[in-house]
């Protein structure tokens, strides 16, 4: 997009980009960019905060008036207000289970979250769950089978078994995160991530999947294990 900005500007149309990774922006050198200190996937800041998002958009558009250059990179001055931990938030599970991601432990955890998940859906009228075509209990069993070294048949003829695994993991993460966001008290994204990856059986199971299939001879499965199961910021330095 940075290179494309230069081509567009050659036609007389000013451009501005939103940057989430400043070193990358400094290397690609777009004509104008606003760097924002938000997590990946949130270029305008926290969801459901239109006033804050408008501030980000206006700060970016104001760069169109700047004549300095050829490269202008400005910093947005404020952090995401949702990044501050809320001491009033409590995890929706009664206890941290962890374990090895076995089907029984994972099934119990999924069942305990069901009421919180339904409350989130009722509050918001939407859910990100559904990519795999499996119910969440089925997704849990599908993931547990992979952990046992079994390659289950994909329930969707248009998706390979590894791709279904990826989407089952995406569904499971969405289910847990939405359950944790039900109610009036909202955790910061770090609180949410720390809880999921450090205190739940589902998080432990996904880490185990990544470790188990990083050495797979199936290049597609290996790529899914390395790139799509665990966010890069959650991968330990040793991999």
SULMO-V937018 format. One record per pair of residues at least 24 apart in sequence whose ideal C-beta (glycine too) atoms are under 7 Angstrom apart, sorted by sequence separation. I is the first residue (numbers start at 0). GAP is how many residues later the second one is. If there is no record, write none. Layout:
BEGIN
I_GAP ; I_GAP
END
This chain:
BEGIN
91_24 ; 175_24 ; 205_24 ; 2_25 ; 4_25 ; 5_25 ; 17_25 ; 33_25 ; 142_25 ; 1_26 ; 4_26 ; 33_26 ; 109_26 ; 141_26 ; 142_26 ; 175_26 ; 1_27 ; 109_27 ; 1_28 ; 33_29 ; 51_29 ; 138_29 ; 142_29 ; 106_30 ; 109_30 ; 171_30 ; 31_31 ; 31_32 ; 131_32 ; 138_32 ; 139_32 ; 106_33 ; 138_33 ; 31_34 ; 45_34 ; 105_34 ; 133_34 ; 44_35 ; 45_35 ; 131_35 ; 135_35 ; 45_36 ; 130_36 ; 131_36 ; 135_36 ; 102_37 ; 133_37 ; 168_37 ; 196_37 ; 30_38 ; 34_38 ; 41_38 ; 102_38 ; 105_38 ; 30_39 ; 36_39 ; 130_39 ; 131_39 ; 135_39 ; 30_40 ; 31_40 ; 32_40 ; 33_40 ; 34_40 ; 35_40 ; 130_40 ; 34_41 ; 102_41 ; 129_41 ; 192_41 ; 17_42 ; 28_42 ; 33_42 ; 36_42 ; 37_42 ; 101_42 ; 128_42 ; 100_43 ; 15_44 ; 15_45 ; 128_45 ; 100_46 ; 127_46 ; 128_46 ; 15_47 ; 25_47 ; 126_47 ; 15_48 ; 24_48 ; 13_50 ; 126_51 ; 161_56 ; 116_58 ; 119_58 ; 146_58 ; 161_58 ; 165_58 ; 119_59 ; 122_59 ; 161_59 ; 164_59 ; 168_60 ; 116_61 ; 119_61 ; 146_61 ; 112_62 ; 116_62 ; 119_62 ; 142_62 ; 146_62 ; 161_62 ; 165_62 ; 112_63 ; 115_63 ; 118_63 ; 145_63 ; 146_65 ; 112_66 ; 115_66 ; 142_66 ; 91_87 ; 91_88 ; 90_89 ; 108_91 ; 108_92 ; 108_93 ; 105_95 ; 88_96 ; 104_96 ; 105_96 ; 87_97 ; 88_97 ; 88_98 ; 85_99 ; 105_99 ; 85_100 ; 100_100 ; 85_101 ; 85_102 ; 88_102 ; 98_102 ; 84_103 ; 95_103 ; 96_103 ; 97_103 ; 100_103 ; 81_104 ; 83_104 ; 90_104 ; 96_104 ; 99_104 ; 100_104 ; 82_105 ; 84_105 ; 98_105 ; 81_106 ; 82_106 ; 84_106 ; 97_106 ; 81_107 ; 82_107 ; 92_107 ; 100_107 ; 90_108 ; 99_108 ; 38_150
END
